[in-house]
Amino acid sequence: MRYKQKVLPPAPGTFANESELAAFVLAKMDQWFHIEEQVQGRYWRGEQTRIDAVLKPRDPDPWFDKDPAFGVEFKNLAPNSSVSDRYGWVAQAVGYTHCEWEGYGRLGIFLCPSPLSPILARVEEIPVERQRRISPDMLEEERQRVREYGRRFGKEYSVEYVEREALLAHKRRLGELTYEDFTARADGYTDADARQRELDLRVAMELTHLLGQLNVGELMPYEGDGWMLTRSGDRLWSERRGASRIPYSLRPRIGSQRR
């Protein structure tokens, strides 16, 4: 499973807009690919459209296709991007796989970054969130919550009362974490963090295979490999290791064909 390898998606808000994101990534990819930006295309019903970029390997020999090429569509995900926004982008990419692109014909489409980035980011934040829940800062938040609750009803609680209620709430939270770990161990995991991580990665795995069956891949940076092209979790190319040399066409597949 490719997501067992740590993925390094750009944090939402890193780039001011999609043009800035595209310029950054394409400048990097220019070392290995010929790039044509804003390529015109046409849907099968005749409507015109265009894609952010089409890339062709500078050294096509290691690739499976005789004339390898693929499209890349960028999306500058905002911190508050909704599920609807992300999968609307996926639907756009799926539509692009049925287009005829000027000078290229039909192309497989790769999204940058992955629409699954929020899930992958959450995986990395699981231990951080756990530490936040047990940190002294949370105890202070409980004190503030008790004070505000009293003031809402015209009461000013004593320092002793606030401290007692805050400590009780904090102990309840620690108890909840202990119980979560207990149930996770009963399910065969080392703790609740490991269980949540595995569940999130399983969701990501299922979704990336679904995208692959729809001829949509991902262009993302990974720890140890740098920028990488993947589809259905398979590495097609990475900046550290080049083309994978597996018999995998970049062109859109028909039906449920694997290759």
C-alpha positions as a printed Julia matrix, in Angstrom:
259×3 Matrix{Float64}:
   0.0    0.0     0.0
   1.64   3.25   -1.18
   0.29   5.3     1.73
   2.32   3.22    4.19
   5.14   5.38    2.85
   4.91   8.84    4.34
   3.33  11.28    1.93
   4.23  14.97    2.15
   1.29  16.94    0.72
   1.55  20.73    0.73
  -0.31  22.15    3.69
  -3.48  24.05    2.76
  -2.61  27.72    2.42
   1.02  27.11    1.38
   0.34  28.61   -2.04
  -1.67  31.75   -2.72
  -3.49  30.24   -5.7
  -3.47  27.39   -8.2
  -1.15  29.23  -10.59
   1.48  29.52   -7.86
   1.12  25.83   -6.98
   1.35  24.78  -10.64
   4.41  26.97  -11.26
   6.21  25.46   -8.26
   5.5   21.82   -9.22
   6.07  22.22  -12.96
   9.43  23.95  -12.36
  10.43  20.84  -10.42
   9.08  18.4   -13.03
  10.79  20.24  -15.88
  14.0   18.31  -15.08
  12.42  15.08  -16.3
   9.48  16.06  -18.51
   8.62  18.23  -21.49
   5.72  20.41  -20.36
   2.94  22.05  -22.32
   0.59  24.2   -20.28
  -3.07  25.06  -20.88
  -3.67  22.35  -23.47
  -6.97  22.58  -25.31
  -9.3   19.6   -25.5
 -12.79  18.55  -26.47
 -15.34  16.34  -24.7
 -16.92  13.54  -26.71
 -20.08  15.65  -27.11
 -18.07  18.49  -28.6
 -17.72  20.94  -25.67
 -14.3   22.57  -25.45
 -12.15  22.54  -22.31
  -8.51  22.78  -21.28
  -6.18  21.12  -18.79
  -3.47  22.78  -16.7
  -0.58  20.82  -18.23
   0.45  17.81  -20.3
   3.78  16.18  -19.48
   5.94  13.94  -21.7
   9.06  12.17  -20.32
  12.33  13.54  -21.69
  13.57   9.94  -21.74
  10.63   7.8   -22.93
  12.6    4.52  -23.22
  11.89   3.15  -19.7
   8.15   3.78  -20.01
   5.62   1.2   -21.15
   3.96   3.43  -23.78
   5.76   4.14  -27.04
   4.82   7.82  -26.78
   4.12   8.37  -23.06
   2.17  11.45  -21.99
  -0.26  12.35  -19.24
  -2.32  15.28  -18.06
  -1.96  17.06  -14.73
  -4.68  19.14  -13.08
  -3.82  21.27  -10.06
  -6.04  22.32   -7.17
  -4.99  24.71   -4.42
  -6.9   23.09   -1.56
  -8.05  25.59    1.04
  -7.96  24.76    4.77
 -11.76  24.6     4.74
 -12.15  22.65    1.47
 -15.26  20.52    1.7
 -15.72  16.9     0.65
 -17.98  18.2    -2.11
 -15.22  20.52   -3.39
 -12.62  17.74   -3.45
 -14.78  15.15   -5.18
 -16.18  17.69   -7.6
 -12.55  18.08   -8.67
 -12.31  14.28   -9.02
 -15.42  14.27  -11.21
 -13.78  16.93  -13.4
 -10.66  14.75  -13.74
 -12.74  11.68  -14.66
 -14.43  13.73  -17.34
 -11.02  14.77  -18.68
 -10.06  11.1   -19.24
 -12.78  10.98  -21.94
 -11.53  14.1   -23.72
  -9.47  14.3   -26.9
  -6.52  16.6   -26.23
  -4.95  18.5   -29.11
  -1.83  16.67  -30.23
  -2.21  13.89  -27.63
  -5.55  12.11  -27.95
  -6.98  10.68  -24.74
  -4.83  10.92  -21.63
  -4.69   9.53  -18.14
  -5.12  12.36  -15.62
  -3.1   12.94  -12.48
  -4.25  15.26   -9.7
  -1.88  17.42   -7.68
  -2.14  17.29   -4.77
  -4.16  14.16   -4.07
  -7.83  14.79   -3.22
  -7.15  12.4    -0.33
  -4.67  14.85    1.23
  -6.98  15.73    4.18
  -7.19  12.03    5.15
  -3.42  11.63    4.86
  -2.79  14.78    6.87
  -5.14  13.51    9.58
  -3.14  10.28    9.79
   0.01  12.24   10.62
  -1.84  14.43   13.13
  -3.29  11.56   15.2
  -0.43  11.44   17.77
  -0.38  15.25   17.95
  -4.1   15.37   18.67
  -3.72  12.77   21.43
  -0.98  14.8    23.1
  -3.17  17.89   22.86
  -6.01  16.09   24.65
  -3.81  15.27   27.66
  -1.72  18.44   27.74
  -1.84  21.02   30.58
  -3.29  23.46   28.06
  -6.48  21.4    28.0
  -6.77  21.75   31.77
  -6.67  25.52   31.39
  -9.32  25.3    28.66
 -11.53  23.4    31.1
 -11.08  26.12   33.73
 -12.1   28.72   31.18
 -15.11  26.65   30.12
 -16.32  26.39   33.75
 -15.92  30.14   34.3
 -17.82  30.98   31.12
 -20.6   28.54   31.98
 -21.13  30.23   35.32
 -21.07  33.74   33.87
 -23.66  32.73   31.31
 -26.07  32.27   34.23
 -24.86  35.31   36.18
 -22.55  33.42   38.56
 -18.91  33.99   39.4
 -17.53  30.65   40.58
 -14.81  30.56   43.21
 -11.26  29.55   42.28
 -11.66  26.35   44.3
 -14.88  25.37   42.48
 -13.4   26.11   39.06
 -10.31  24.04   39.86
 -12.34  21.1    41.14
 -14.65  21.0    38.12
 -11.78  21.42   35.68
  -9.83  18.55   37.29
 -12.89  16.3    37.16
 -13.37  17.03   33.46
  -9.69  16.41   32.79
  -9.81  13.08   34.62
 -12.86  12.08   32.59
 -10.93  12.8    29.42
  -7.98  10.7    30.6
 -10.42   7.94   31.45
 -11.91   8.12   27.97
  -8.45   7.8    26.43
  -7.68   4.8    28.61
 -10.94   3.15   27.57
 -10.25   3.87   23.89
  -6.85   2.19   24.23
  -8.45  -0.79   25.99
 -10.99  -1.36   23.21
  -8.27  -0.9    20.57
  -6.11  -3.59   22.2
  -9.17  -5.86   22.27
  -9.39  -5.32   18.49
  -5.74  -6.3    18.08
  -4.14  -2.85   17.92
  -1.43  -1.47   20.2
  -3.56   1.56   21.1
  -6.36   3.79   19.85
  -3.95   5.87   17.73
  -2.8    2.78   15.83
  -6.41   1.75   15.23
  -7.42   5.15   13.89
  -4.33   5.33   11.68
  -5.05   1.9    10.2
  -8.69   2.76    9.55
  -7.79   6.04    7.84
  -5.15   4.34    5.69
  -7.65   1.65    4.73
 -10.1    4.32    3.58
  -7.33   6.02    1.59
  -6.35   2.69    0.01
  -9.91   1.95   -1.09
 -10.39   5.43   -2.53
  -7.07   5.49   -4.4
  -7.96   2.18   -6.07
 -11.34   3.59   -7.03
  -9.65   6.64   -8.58
  -7.27   4.35  -10.45
 -10.15   2.36  -11.94
 -11.47   5.7   -13.21
  -8.07   6.41  -14.86
  -7.18   9.11  -12.33
  -3.81   9.08  -10.55
  -1.92  11.32   -8.14
   1.21  13.46   -8.33
   2.58  13.9    -4.83
   5.89  14.08   -2.93
   6.82  11.12   -0.71
   9.46  10.74    1.95
  12.51   9.03    0.48
  11.34   9.2    -3.14
  10.52  12.84   -3.77
   7.82  13.63   -6.32
   5.98  10.53   -7.47
   3.33   9.53   -9.98
   0.99   6.84   -8.66
  -2.2    5.2    -9.81
  -4.17   2.64   -7.8
  -1.33   2.8    -5.27
   1.28   1.7    -7.85
   4.41   3.78   -8.34
   4.73   4.68  -12.02
   7.6    7.14  -11.62
   9.52   8.96   -8.9
  12.23  11.6    -9.04
  14.69   9.38   -7.11
  14.05   6.08   -8.97
  12.68   7.09  -12.35
  10.05   5.06  -14.25
   8.95   1.86  -12.51
   9.34  -0.35  -15.64
   6.1   -2.16  -14.88
   3.81  -2.85  -17.87
   1.44  -0.04  -17.0
   0.11   2.31  -19.67
  -0.5    5.97  -18.86
  -3.4    5.96  -21.3
  -6.96   5.5   -20.04
  -7.95   1.89  -19.47
 -11.25   0.32  -20.48
 -13.57  -1.25  -17.91
 -11.84  -2.99  -15.0
  -8.62  -3.87  -16.82
  -5.68  -3.72  -14.43
  -3.05  -2.69  -16.97
